[in-house]
């Protein structure tokens, strides 16, 4: 379950935001709950510790009368867990962009419109902003929960989600290996066998120079010995690997 924290110094606005977010997650059937709604940033920090799992924070930018403003609170939260999601609340839209000065990775901003606090139910505009926020939350933490592999190319290191890889093949005549994804390719110097050992059972050899993601396999042309993959890719299947590839494809379909 996703825990949501709200920090807003104006009590009326705090209660409104708390009620509207509660209404939103209930209507959307989101697995989330309000863990705390506080006027003081120190009260938020007291409820957290270094091992706190990633949470979502709605923070007023100004926090008048408090020892720290919203930016300072966000910095403290990020120091506890870089994966905490931050959404700034502000009545002054230009002020929100000050977050860039702090080099904060912020999910979104919500501009507090006066009309919000005259309503007893959530406005369409606020609901749309929350749609954007929770879509970003899903995208970020869904990615974090997926297995990845680090690919090294010279001084550059790229983290890639394993299930996004379509195929990996050795480059003939060179000590290079190409990792192919849907929309781009990464060339590394690591041997194919080494990558295969890291990737595990979700990848199979189709020939001695190429392994493919078993879940990207679409169709096997046994006569021409070609495997068709997601993204329009196709690779040659060796005689040696033909039966094994066919067996894996059938198991995929059966599953």
N, C-alpha and C positions, 0 to 999 in steps of 0.2 A: 504493500500500500504506500502511496505517495503522501508524505506529510507536508502540509502547507503552513507557512508562517507569515503573519502579516504584522508590519510595523508602521503605524500611522499615528501621529501625535494628536490629531483632532478626533475626539471621541465619537462624534456623530459620524464622521467619515469612516472611522475604523469599524464601527458597528455595521454601517451600510455595506462596506466592502466585504466584511466577513459574511454577512447574510447573502449577498449576491453570489459570492464564490461558492458558498454552501449550496445555494439553489442551483447554480450552474452544474456543479459536479454531480448533484443528485439527478437532475434532469438528463444529463448526458451519460449517466451510469458509469462515471469515472471512478476507478478504485483509488480514491483520495479522501483525505479528511483534514479539517483545520486542526493543527496541532497546538497553535498558540496565536492569539491576536493581542498585541501589546502596543502601548503608546511609547514605551521607552526602549531603545535599542539594547540597553544593558539587560533587560528582562528577557529579550530574545536569546542573547548570548548565554545566559544562565541555564537555558534549557538545552544547550548543545554541549558537545565535547568533541575531542579530536577524532573519535571513531564514529561520529554521526554519519549515517548513510546519506546519500544525496537527497536533498529536499528542495522544495520550491518556495521562494521568498518573494512576497510583494512588499516593497519598501518605499515609503514616502521619501522623496529626495531631500526635503528641507529639514524636517524633524525639529521645528522651533522649540527652544527651551531645553533641548537635550544636550548631553555632553559631546555627542558626535552626530554628524549628519548622515544621510542615507548612503553616501558614497563611502564614508569611513566604515560604516557598518558592513557594507558589501565587501569591502577589502578584508575585514576581519573574518567574515564568513568564508570567503574564498581561501583564506589562509588555513582554515580548518578543513575544508574539503573543496578542491577545485571544481568538483562536479556539481556543487550546489547551483541551482538555477535562480537567477536574479531577474525580477521584473520591477522596474522603477515606476512609482506613482508620482505624478507631478501635475500642478496646475499651470506650470510654466514650461511649455514644450522645449524651447531652446536650452533650458537648464539641463534637460536630460542628457544632452550630448556631451556634457562635461565628463561623463563616464569614460570617454575616450582618453581624457587626460590621466585617468587612473589605470588605463590599460585593462579595464574590466571587460570580461566576456559576459555580455548581458543578453538574456533571451529576448526581451522586448521592453517597450515603454507603454504605459497607459496614461493618457492625459485625462485628468479628472475634470469632466465637464460639469458645470453647475446643475444641468438638467438631471444628472444621475441621482443627486441627493433629494430631488423632489418627487421621486418615484418610489413605489412600494415593491415593484418588481424590477427585474433586470431589463435594461434597455437593449434594443437591438444592436446598437453601436458597441456597447460594452460586451455583449455576448459575442459579437464578431471578433473583438480584440482577444477575448479569452479563448476563442476557437484557435486563433493563431498561436497563442502561448502554449496551449496544451498539445497542439500538433508538433511544435518545436520540442516540447518535453518528450513526447513519444519518440520522435526521431533521434534525439540525442541519447536517451538512455537505452533505447532499443539497440542502437549501435554499440554502446558500451558493454552490453550484455553478450555481444557476439564475439566469437573467437577470431583473433587476428594473427597476422604473421608480419614480422619486420623484414623488409627487403632493403638490402644495402647496395647502393650504386655509387662508388667513389666515396665522397664525403657526405652524400645525401642518404638519409634513412627515411623510408616511407612505410607507414603502418597500413596494411590492407586487410579488409574483412575477408576471411577465407572463402565464405560462401559466394562472394562476388567474383571470384576467379573462375574463368571459363576453361582455360587450358594453359599449360606451361610447356614450352618446347626449347630444345637446345638449338643454338645457331650453328649451322654446319661450318666447319673450318675455323671456328673461333671459340674462345673459352667464355662464351656468353650464353645466358638463358633468358628467354622472353616470357614474361608473365603477362597474359592477355586477359583484360577485363572487357566489359561491354563497350566502353567508350574510349579506352586508352590502353597503352602497353607500357610496361616497365621492364627495362633491360638490366639484368644483374649479372655479376660474375660468379655467383654461387652455382655449383654443379646441380644438374637436374635431380640426381639421386639424393643429394642432401635436402633439397626442398621437398621431395617426395616423402622422406622420413619424417619431416616436420608436419606435413599436412595430414597424414593418417589415412584411414580407410575410405574417406570420401573421394579420393582421387585414385584413378587406375591408369596403368600403362595401356596405350593403344598401339604404340610401336616403341622401339628402343629410345627414340628421341623425343617422345611426347607423352605427357600425362594429361588427363582431362578430369574435370569435376563430374562425377557420376550423375549429379542432379541437373547438369546442364545438357545431358545427352537427350536428343530428340528422336532421331531416326537412324537406323543402320542399313546401309545399302550393302548387302552381303556380296552381291555379284561384283560390284566395282570396288568393294572394300573401303567405303567411306562412311565415317560417322558424322552426322549432322548435329550441330550444337546450337544452343541459344545464341541469339545475336547474328545468325546467318553464317557462323563459322562452320567449316568442315575440315576433317583431318583424315589422313589415310590410316587404315587399320592393318597391321601386319597379319600374315597367315597365323603366326604363332599366338597372337592375342585375340584372334577373331572369336573363338568360342567363349572365352572369358568375358569379352565385351558384350557379346550377345546375351550371356547369362545375367550380367549385371543390369542390362537394359530391361530384360524381362522381369527381374526382381523389382526394379523401380516401378514398372507399370502395375505389378501385382500389389505393391505396397500402397 
